[in-house]
Amino acid sequence: MKAVFLDRGSFPSHIDIRMPEGIELINYHNTSEADVAERIVDADIVLTNKVPLKKEAIERATKLKLVQVMATGTNNVDSEFCQQANIAVQNVEGYSTVSVPEHTFSLMLALRRNLFQYIDDVKKGKWGRSEFFCFMDYPIKDLAGSRIAIYGSGALGTQVSVIAKAFGMEPCFVERKNAPHVRDGYIAFEEAITTADIHTFHCPLTPENKNTISDSEFDAMKPSALLINTGRGGLIDEEALIRALEKNKIAGAAFDVATIEPMPKTHPLNTLQDFPNFLLTPHIAWASDGAMQKLVSIAVSRISNFIETSQ
């Protein structure tokens, strides 16, 4: 059997990918949309992280039996056509339950303790010129005692809750916006917006939750609140975020995602790059070595199971 990995370069070379015996794996560093059809035309299995697989390319791949998405989201695959053509589509879940929560708290701590501002000032020699043994030009706040509103109660949100408790925080799972009733174990969306010290997002993007946080929510938040988004671009209204930070409606925000990725220079979030209370990382919350190797192991195992059950 022949397997084709369309964007092997989206994983570092030291992440080991070993296919089951009997499968020849052809790796491409990356693949443009124009080259997809040619590269998968005689493949039995296609692996893709973010390269789109559209009907026009899939229907030419007459041997194709399985699309293995090397990520959780499958929105880059025409799953409806695959179903019609009897082509299986598999994703990978549960691989980043350590990496994403740890990254979330890294961002949280950096904002709460103004780490980057202090580090930058030390590099500029300010500590050496200080009158006292230290300088405290920026506020330093603890996580302990804070109420953290968690949007998304899956594996990632649950692990964030576990870590939050270890920090001495009060974690609260937030009911969906405009929900007719509040489920047991959740707090109402409106209560979360007005009472939480930290808001953190760990849910997929859907048409229903797009721009969950916009101008009215920022208006209702505590001025001392922090907003963390390691979920998906689009969960937060980016233009509203800019207005909120410009008008000091919240204390800070940290994102690992954007509505367009990779993020172009013209993207709205670039207007915040000089704000010391805004942090942006390039969609790497999921990408610890451990998480990536676990993702690959799960994917290979799923491919093996597919082959065994298909014979």
Secondary structure, 3 states (H helix, E strand, C coil): CEEEECCHHHCCCCCCCCCCCCCEEEECCCCCHHHHHHHHCCCCEEEECCCCECHHHHCCCCCCCEEEECCCCCCCECHHHHHHCCCEEECCCCCCCCHHHHHHHHHHHHHHCCHHHHHHHHHCCCCCCCCCCCCCCCCCCCCCCCEEEEECCCHHHHHHHHHHHHCCCEEEEECCCCCCCCCCCEECHHHHHHHCCEEEECCCCCCCCCCCECHHHHHHCCCCCEEEECCCCCCECHHHHHHHHHCCCCCEEEECCCCCCCCCCCCHHHHHCCCCCEEECCCCCCCCHHHHHHHHHHHHHHHHHHHHHHC
